[in-house]
Amino acid sequence: MERRGKPKWRRLGTELRVLRRRAQMTQAGLAPYARVVPAQISAWENGKRGMTHAQARRLDQALNANGWFERAYEKANTPDSLPIWYEQVPEIEQRVSELREYQCQLVPGLIQTAEYAKATIRDALPWASDDEVDQMVDARMARQDILEKGHSPLVSMVVEEFVLSRVIGDERTQAAQLDCVLDLVQRGKIRFQVVPSDVRHHHGTAGPFRIYTFPDNPPLASAEYAAGEVLMEDQEVVQRCMTTFGFLQAEALSMEASVELLRKVRKSIDG
């Protein structure tokens, strides 16, 4: 009978596989650094076995992960830790030179206000405790540091028109969120476009996704799903996401027209 393992083993295994492939190492090549046989590397990557902290540290050093894998191990073994996918996104964003994101339901998490973020998290995770919600809100707010860097990444976002008018929390929360988006656009921190509701071609029907471009590594993509977010490193899949994002930008209003629509919706809330 196949050993299924624990969820945290499977999550760490996925992390290990991504880092190993990125380092262009085979399981057999990595095994000596961890002082194990190649079959043990395979078992870790398939989530069938756990590892010790010392093994996680050796793997991190062998893969030149700069502490990333060791921190993933520590977080996975902390009882009150955030979901590992919730921690992955900020760490990836810290290294990007360009970030592209499409959202069809909500304002993207990177540019959410604290109140808007809290409302979305409570709606998405009604079983979460107040402390867990506050922890996730703090983590989401910390992500915004990349927008204030001297050399901040190029951030391009495309959302559906529905996102602007959908009230999250209450009207005050929604108004403050739209003000935040306007401020970021006016300060040149993000590029923001809106897909009008009357377009003929709906290229975003597969759901929200992000594309991460790095100065020294192949690009990655991620897609949201009910239980969190999945990272995709297959370059054919990433290229398809890039193509889809290009189609979405082509169908969207120009930056100027998008901002004008945003201002119109914001004004209607006051009215």
Secondary structure, DSSP 8 states (H G I E B T S, - for coil): ------HHHHHHHHHHHHHHHHTT--HHHHHHHHTS-HHHHHHHHTT-S---HHHHHHHHHHTT-TTHHHHHHHHHTSTT---HHHHHHHHHHTT-SEEEEEESSS--GGG--HHHHHHHHHHH-TT--HHHHHHHHHHHHHGGGGGGSTT--EEEEEEEHHHHH--SS-HHHHHHHHHHHHHHHHTTS-EEEEE-TT-S--TTTT--EEEEE-SSS--EEEEEETTEEEEE--HHHHHHHHHHHHHHHHHS--HHHHHHHHHHHHHHHH-
